[in-house]
């Protein structure tokens, strides 16, 4: 069956350079962030088509402050991890005692920096804590993060920068763009991190919250008004027609209840696999396929599954997200709640909302996921399971795709 993604008119609207510009427009509205694009110098990183983004933000004096680096690896290579992903090279952390030691200029090394009276040794670090309480997203008191967004395009192209700083026109499909926004959401979470310790910076937080910023960026891409604004023809610059937007919405939102039920099945399977059935499976008393089919039939009895069906063997998250795959559904519900509270219906243009969300992300894993969600929603209580479930139902019924 032909899908809307196969329609020729759509290809000219989905190309990487414009999608990156669209993402930059969104984070500029939210956080005042801009990108400076370049190709890494020889020897700066691994070989391949890699785009370097220097991330900046203007402070209250309108000065550009360097926040960190994002390397976007676009190649699909045999030696490269398959699938889109984000990972950190260097995390953010507070520079307190370290700066005291670095600034030391004494005659003898035994009295340099923090090798002073204990009465004073803690003063510079506590002063940095005062800066930390202000939560300013700027360089100087924090180590700047370096992150990588790894993508995989399986067709030939060259990575060039034109006079406007945009990369060449690499055609994409809507689901690839959505994945790109998802991974860049992780990257921004890392870039915005301003924690005392690097081990809890950015995405190094509870898995229950780690997927929320990435799913929230999907919400931005899936908002029809924003979607139409950032999708422009590479030939004419014209926005995507409203009827095509609505058609794409209709096609991509087919059977949302089935989609969420399948995700729930994967989550249950993940929990069962790493729970009481783990020992029996390791002893070959029954197989992972037996368990998967059993759960699938319980949840979707009308769906016929072949006995040799083994989709779960392609789920890499069973290893990397062991017993935590449920966090995707939880994050989807949480992101929908945050989006509807802070950004839907043109609230994206309210500067205070973007600053509030940036502040929540800056905490990384310093707080538990429930506290972070409550901070984002501006409530004193954490949403209940029923409220999160209703959020998913509303998201499925909403005029978004």
C-alpha positions as CSV (number, residue, x, y, z in Angstrom):
1,X,0.0,0.0,0.0
2,X,1.3,3.4,-0.9
3,X,1.9,5.7,2.0
4,X,2.0,9.4,2.3
5,X,5.7,9.3,2.8
6,X,6.1,7.9,-0.7
7,X,4.4,10.8,-2.4
8,X,7.0,12.7,-4.5
9,X,5.9,16.2,-3.5
10,X,7.0,15.5,0.1
11,X,10.7,14.8,-0.6
12,X,11.6,18.4,-1.4
13,X,10.3,19.5,2.0
14,X,12.3,17.1,4.1
15,X,16.0,17.6,3.8
16,X,18.6,17.7,6.6
17,X,19.8,21.3,6.3
18,X,16.3,22.7,6.6
19,X,15.4,20.3,9.5
20,X,18.5,21.4,11.4
21,X,17.5,25.1,10.8
22,X,14.0,24.3,12.1
23,X,15.4,22.7,15.2
24,X,17.6,25.7,15.8
25,X,14.6,28.0,15.4
26,X,12.8,26.1,18.1
27,X,15.7,26.1,20.6
28,X,16.3,29.7,19.9
29,X,12.7,30.5,20.8
30,X,13.0,28.3,23.9
31,X,16.4,29.1,25.3
32,X,17.9,31.8,23.1
33,X,20.4,29.3,21.7
34,X,22.1,29.5,18.3
35,X,24.4,27.2,16.4
36,X,27.6,27.9,14.5
37,X,28.1,25.2,11.9
38,X,31.4,23.9,10.6
39,X,33.2,20.8,9.4
40,X,35.7,19.5,12.0
41,X,39.3,20.1,11.2
42,X,41.5,17.2,10.2
43,X,42.4,15.1,13.3
44,X,39.8,16.8,15.4
45,X,37.6,13.7,15.4
46,X,37.1,10.4,13.6
47,X,36.8,10.2,9.8
48,X,33.5,10.5,8.1
49,X,30.8,13.0,7.4
50,X,30.6,14.8,10.7
51,X,29.0,18.2,11.2
52,X,30.3,20.3,14.2
53,X,27.9,22.6,16.0
54,X,29.2,25.3,18.4
55,X,26.3,26.1,20.8
56,X,25.9,29.6,22.0
57,X,23.4,31.6,24.1
58,X,23.1,35.3,24.6
59,X,23.3,36.5,28.2
60,X,21.4,39.5,29.7
61,X,24.1,41.8,28.3
62,X,23.5,40.4,24.8
63,X,26.9,38.8,24.8
64,X,27.4,35.4,23.2
65,X,28.3,32.7,25.7
66,X,29.7,29.4,24.6
67,X,27.8,26.4,26.0
68,X,29.3,23.4,24.4
69,X,29.8,21.3,21.2
70,X,27.6,18.9,19.3
71,X,29.1,16.6,16.7
72,X,26.5,15.2,14.3
73,X,27.8,12.0,12.6
74,X,25.7,11.4,9.5
75,X,27.4,8.4,7.9
76,X,26.2,4.9,7.8
77,X,29.3,2.7,8.2
78,X,30.0,-0.9,9.0
79,X,32.2,0.1,12.0
80,X,29.5,2.4,13.4
81,X,26.7,1.6,15.9
82,X,23.5,1.0,14.0
83,X,20.5,3.2,14.8
84,X,20.2,6.8,15.8
85,X,21.6,7.6,19.2
86,X,23.2,10.3,21.4
87,X,26.2,9.9,23.7
88,X,28.4,12.2,25.8
89,X,32.1,12.7,25.3
90,X,32.4,15.2,28.2
91,X,29.8,16.2,30.7
92,X,29.2,19.5,32.4
93,X,30.3,20.0,36.0
94,X,30.8,22.8,38.4
95,X,34.3,24.2,38.6
96,X,34.9,25.1,42.2
97,X,37.9,23.6,44.0
98,X,39.5,23.0,40.6
99,X,39.4,26.7,39.7
100,X,41.0,27.6,43.1
101,X,43.9,25.2,42.4
102,X,44.3,26.3,38.8
103,X,44.5,30.0,39.8
104,X,47.1,29.3,42.4
105,X,50.3,31.4,41.9
106,X,52.5,30.9,45.0
107,X,56.2,30.6,45.5
108,X,55.9,27.1,47.1
109,X,53.6,24.4,45.8
110,X,52.8,23.3,49.3
111,X,50.6,26.4,49.8
112,X,49.2,26.7,46.3
113,X,45.4,26.8,45.7
114,X,43.4,24.7,48.1
115,X,46.5,24.0,50.2
116,X,45.7,26.9,52.5
117,X,44.0,27.3,55.8
118,X,40.8,25.2,56.0
119,X,39.1,28.4,57.1
120,X,39.5,29.8,53.6
121,X,39.8,26.6,51.5
122,X,36.1,26.1,51.2
123,X,35.3,29.8,50.4
124,X,35.9,29.6,46.6
125,X,33.8,26.4,46.3
126,X,31.0,27.8,48.3
127,X,31.1,31.0,46.2
128,X,30.7,28.8,43.1
129,X,27.6,27.3,44.8
130,X,26.2,30.8,45.0
131,X,26.6,31.0,41.2
132,X,25.1,27.6,40.9
133,X,21.9,28.7,42.7
134,X,21.5,31.4,40.0
135,X,21.5,28.6,37.5
136,X,23.0,30.8,34.7
137,X,23.5,28.8,31.5
138,X,27.0,30.2,30.8
139,X,30.6,29.2,30.6
140,X,33.2,30.1,33.2
141,X,32.0,28.3,36.3
142,X,31.0,25.1,34.5
143,X,32.9,22.7,32.3
144,X,31.4,22.9,28.8
145,X,30.0,19.6,27.6
146,X,30.8,17.8,24.3
147,X,28.2,15.4,22.9
148,X,27.6,13.4,19.7
149,X,24.4,12.7,17.8
150,X,24.9,9.6,15.6
151,X,22.6,9.2,12.6
152,X,22.7,6.7,9.7
153,X,21.8,7.7,6.2
154,X,22.3,4.9,3.6
155,X,22.8,6.9,0.4
156,X,25.6,8.8,-1.0
157,X,26.2,12.5,-0.5
158,X,28.8,15.0,0.3
159,X,29.0,17.2,3.4
160,X,29.5,20.7,2.3
161,X,28.7,24.1,3.9
162,X,27.4,26.8,1.6
163,X,27.8,30.6,2.2
164,X,24.8,30.6,4.6
165,X,26.2,27.9,6.8
166,X,23.7,25.2,6.0
167,X,24.7,21.7,5.0
168,X,23.9,20.1,1.7
169,X,20.4,18.9,0.8
170,X,20.2,15.4,2.2
171,X,16.7,14.0,1.7
172,X,14.9,12.6,4.7
173,X,11.6,11.0,5.6
174,X,9.3,12.3,8.3
175,X,10.1,9.4,10.7
176,X,13.9,10.1,10.2
177,X,13.3,13.8,11.1
178,X,11.3,12.8,14.2
179,X,14.2,10.5,15.2
180,X,16.6,13.4,14.6
181,X,14.6,15.8,16.8
182,X,14.5,13.0,19.5
183,X,18.2,12.6,19.6
184,X,18.8,16.4,19.5
185,X,16.5,16.6,22.5
186,X,19.0,14.4,24.3
187,X,21.8,16.6,23.1
188,X,20.2,19.8,24.4
189,X,19.6,18.1,27.7
190,X,23.3,17.4,28.0
191,X,24.3,20.9,26.8
192,X,22.0,22.6,29.3
193,X,23.3,20.5,32.2
194,X,24.6,22.6,35.1
195,X,25.2,20.2,37.9
196,X,27.8,20.0,40.7
197,X,29.1,16.6,39.6
198,X,29.5,15.4,36.0
199,X,28.1,12.0,36.9
200,X,24.6,13.4,37.2
201,X,24.8,16.0,34.4
202,X,22.3,16.1,31.5
203,X,21.0,12.7,30.5
204,X,22.9,11.0,33.4
205,X,19.7,11.0,35.4
206,X,16.9,8.6,36.2
207,X,15.8,6.8,33.1
208,X,12.2,7.8,34.0
209,X,13.2,11.4,33.2
210,X,16.0,10.9,30.7
211,X,13.6,10.3,27.8
212,X,11.3,13.3,28.6
213,X,13.3,16.1,26.9
214,X,13.8,14.0,23.8
215,X,10.1,13.1,23.6
216,X,9.2,16.8,24.1
217,X,11.2,17.7,21.0
218,X,9.1,15.2,19.1
219,X,6.0,17.1,20.3
220,X,7.4,20.2,18.8
221,X,8.1,18.5,15.5
222,X,4.6,16.9,15.6
223,X,2.8,20.2,16.2
224,X,1.1,21.0,12.8
225,X,1.8,24.7,13.1
226,X,5.5,24.3,13.8
227,X,5.8,21.4,11.4
228,X,4.3,23.5,8.5
229,X,6.6,26.4,9.4
230,X,9.9,24.5,9.3
231,X,9.1,22.3,6.3
232,X,9.8,24.5,3.2
233,X,10.5,23.5,-0.4
234,X,14.2,23.5,-1.2
235,X,13.3,24.8,-4.7
236,X,10.9,27.6,-3.9
237,X,11.1,28.1,-0.1
238,X,7.3,27.7,0.0
239,X,5.7,26.1,3.1
240,X,4.1,22.7,3.0
241,X,0.5,23.0,1.9
242,X,-2.1,22.7,4.7
243,X,-3.9,19.9,3.0
244,X,-0.7,17.9,2.8
245,X,0.0,18.6,6.4
246,X,-3.5,17.3,7.4
247,X,-3.0,14.2,5.1
248,X,0.3,13.4,6.8
249,X,-1.4,13.9,10.2
250,X,-4.1,11.5,9.2
251,X,-1.8,8.8,7.9
252,X,0.7,8.9,10.7
253,X,-1.9,8.8,13.4
254,X,-3.6,5.6,12.3
255,X,-4.3,3.2,15.1
256,X,-2.6,5.1,18.0
257,X,-4.2,2.8,20.6
258,X,-2.6,-0.3,19.0
259,X,0.7,1.5,18.9
260,X,0.6,2.3,22.6
261,X,-0.6,-1.2,23.4
262,X,2.4,-2.6,21.6
263,X,4.7,-0.4,23.5
264,X,3.1,-1.5,26.7
265,X,3.6,-5.2,25.7
266,X,7.3,-4.5,25.0
267,X,7.5,-2.8,28.4
268,X,5.9,-5.8,30.2
269,X,8.1,-8.2,28.3
270,X,11.2,-6.3,29.4
271,X,10.1,-6.4,33.0
272,X,9.1,-10.1,32.9
273,X,12.4,-11.0,31.1
274,X,14.5,-9.3,33.8
275,X,12.2,-10.5,36.7
276,X,11.0,-13.8,38.0
277,X,11.3,-15.5,34.6
278,X,15.0,-14.7,34.1
279,X,16.3,-17.9,35.8
280,X,13.8,-20.2,34.0
281,X,14.8,-18.7,30.6
282,X,18.5,-19.1,31.4
283,X,17.9,-22.7,32.2
284,X,16.0,-23.2,28.9
285,X,12.7,-24.2,30.6
286,X,11.0,-21.9,28.1
287,X,12.1,-19.4,25.5
288,X,11.9,-15.6,25.2
289,X,9.6,-16.1,22.2
290,X,7.2,-18.2,24.3
291,X,7.1,-15.3,26.9
292,X,6.7,-12.6,24.2
293,X,3.8,-14.4,22.4
294,X,2.1,-15.2,25.7
295,X,2.0,-11.5,26.7
296,X,1.1,-10.4,23.2
297,X,-1.9,-12.7,23.1
298,X,-3.1,-11.5,26.5
299,X,-3.0,-7.8,25.5
300,X,-4.1,-8.2,21.8
301,X,-5.9,-11.5,21.5
302,X,-7.3,-10.5,18.1
303,X,-3.9,-10.2,16.6
304,X,-2.5,-13.5,15.2
305,X,1.2,-14.1,15.7
306,X,3.2,-16.8,14.1
307,X,5.0,-19.2,16.5
308,X,8.4,-18.3,15.1
309,X,7.8,-14.6,15.4
310,X,10.7,-13.0,17.2
311,X,10.6,-9.3,16.8
312,X,11.9,-8.9,20.4
313,X,15.3,-10.2,19.3
314,X,15.8,-7.0,17.4
315,X,15.1,-4.8,20.5
316,X,18.5,-3.6,21.5
317,X,16.9,-1.7,24.4
318,X,16.4,-5.0,26.2
319,X,20.1,-4.8,26.9
320,X,20.8,-1.1,27.3
321,X,17.5,-0.4,29.0
322,X,17.1,-3.6,30.9
323,X,13.8,-3.6,32.9
324,X,13.4,0.1,32.1
325,X,11.8,0.1,28.6
326,X,8.6,1.3,30.2
327,X,10.3,4.7,30.6
328,X,9.4,5.4,26.9
329,X,5.7,5.3,27.6
330,X,6.2,7.2,30.9
331,X,8.3,9.8,29.1
332,X,5.7,10.1,26.3
333,X,2.9,10.9,28.8
334,X,5.1,13.3,30.8
335,X,6.3,15.1,27.7
336,X,2.7,15.5,26.5
337,X,1.7,17.0,29.8
338,X,4.7,19.5,29.8
339,X,4.1,20.4,26.2
340,X,0.4,21.1,26.7
341,X,1.1,23.1,29.9
342,X,4.0,25.2,28.7
343,X,4.2,25.3,24.9
344,X,1.0,24.4,23.1
345,X,-1.3,27.0,21.6
346,X,1.6,29.4,20.8
347,X,2.9,29.4,24.4
348,X,6.3,28.5,22.9
349,X,6.7,32.3,22.4
350,X,6.4,32.9,26.1
351,X,10.1,33.3,27.1
352,X,9.5,32.5,30.7
353,X,8.3,29.0,29.8
354,X,11.4,28.2,27.8
355,X,13.6,29.4,30.7
356,X,11.7,27.3,33.2
357,X,12.1,24.2,31.1
358,X,15.8,24.9,30.6
359,X,16.2,25.3,34.4
360,X,14.6,21.9,35.0
361,X,16.9,20.2,32.5
362,X,19.9,22.0,34.0
363,X,19.4,19.9,37.2
364,X,20.2,16.6,35.4
365,X,20.0,13.8,37.9
366,X,20.4,16.0,41.0
367,X,16.7,15.5,41.8
368,X,14.5,12.4,41.4
369,X,12.4,12.1,38.3
370,X,9.1,12.8,40.1
371,X,10.5,16.1,41.5
372,X,11.8,17.2,38.1
373,X,8.4,16.5,36.5
374,X,6.6,18.4,39.2
375,X,9.0,21.3,38.8
376,X,8.3,21.3,35.0
377,X,4.6,21.4,35.5
378,X,4.8,23.9,38.3
379,X,2.9,21.7,40.8
380,X,3.6,20.6,44.3
381,X,2.4,17.1,43.7
382,X,3.5,14.4,41.2
383,X,0.9,13.4,38.5
384,X,-0.8,10.1,39.3
385,X,-0.8,7.0,37.1
386,X,-4.4,7.9,36.1
387,X,-3.3,11.4,35.0
388,X,-0.4,10.1,33.0
389,X,-2.7,7.5,31.3
390,X,-5.1,10.3,30.4
391,X,-2.2,12.3,29.0
392,X,-1.5,9.4,26.6
393,X,-5.1,9.1,25.6
394,X,-5.4,12.8,24.9
395,X,-2.1,12.7,23.0
396,X,-3.5,9.9,20.8
397,X,-6.7,11.9,20.1
398,X,-5.1,15.3,19.6
399,X,-4.7,16.8,16.1
400,X,-1.0,16.1,16.1
401,X,0.8,13.2,14.4
